[in-house]
Every structure is written in structure tokens, then in C-alpha cells.
């Protein structure tokens, strides 16, 4: 009967990511943290006037 060698490697437990959250890595020029305010049937965030015409990315954090 052939003998089987046991592997000395042990599996590392995999980190279980939170199902509700994802990680983003963003490079940019400035960041402002604000609360979205109600505006009719939607939400609104006011940004500085010097941001007009620039591209922005909005990420919900909670």
C-alpha cells in the first residue's frame, strides 16, 4: 500500500469581505466630506464654485 505524505502547508484563513462594503482607491486633488440634503425628490450636495467644470466622483460611505 503506498503511503501518502501529509502536506505541511496549512491554509491561511481567507479574510471575509463585508458584503455591504467595497474598497475604492482614488487619486485626486481635493476631498470634501459633506452630508447630502433633501432637495425635492432627490438629494443635493453643494460643492465649491471653483469645482464647476471639473470631474468629481461621489462615494456613499454609510
C-alpha positions as CSV (number, residue, x, y, z in Angstrom):
1,X,0.0,0.0,0.0
2,X,1.5,3.4,-1.0
3,X,1.9,5.8,1.8
4,X,0.6,9.3,1.4
5,X,2.6,12.3,2.6
6,X,0.7,14.9,4.5
7,X,1.2,18.4,3.2
8,X,3.0,20.6,5.7
9,X,1.3,23.6,4.2
10,X,-1.6,24.9,6.1
11,X,-4.3,27.0,4.5
12,X,-4.5,30.6,5.7
13,X,-8.0,31.6,6.7
14,X,-9.3,33.9,3.9
15,X,-10.5,37.3,5.0
16,X,-14.2,37.5,4.5
17,X,-15.1,40.9,3.0
18,X,-18.1,42.7,4.3
19,X,-21.0,42.0,1.9
20,X,-22.2,45.6,2.2
21,X,-19.0,47.5,1.6
22,X,-16.4,47.6,-1.1
23,X,-13.0,49.3,-1.1
24,X,-12.1,52.1,-3.5
25,X,-8.7,53.6,-4.1
26,X,-8.9,57.1,-5.6
27,X,-6.3,59.6,-6.5
28,X,-7.4,63.2,-6.7
29,X,-6.7,66.8,-6.0
30,X,-9.1,67.6,-3.1
31,X,-11.6,65.9,-0.9
32,X,-14.6,67.4,0.9
33,X,-16.9,65.4,3.2
34,X,-20.5,66.6,3.3
35,X,-23.9,65.3,4.2
36,X,-26.5,65.0,1.4
37,X,-29.5,67.3,1.9
38,X,-33.0,66.7,0.7
39,X,-33.9,68.6,-2.5
40,X,-37.4,67.8,-3.8
41,X,-37.5,64.1,-4.7
42,X,-33.7,63.7,-4.7
43,X,-30.6,64.7,-2.7
44,X,-28.2,67.5,-3.2
45,X,-24.6,68.3,-2.2
46,X,-23.2,71.8,-2.7
47,X,-19.6,72.0,-3.9
48,X,-17.2,75.0,-4.1
49,X,-17.7,77.2,-7.2
50,X,-14.1,76.6,-8.3
51,X,-15.0,72.9,-8.8
52,X,-17.5,73.9,-11.6
53,X,-16.5,72.3,-14.9
54,X,-14.3,69.6,-13.2
55,X,-14.9,65.9,-12.9
56,X,-15.9,64.6,-9.5
57,X,-16.7,61.2,-8.0
58,X,-19.2,60.7,-5.2
59,X,-18.9,57.7,-2.9
60,X,-21.5,56.9,-0.3
61,X,-19.7,55.9,2.9
62,X,-22.6,54.9,5.2
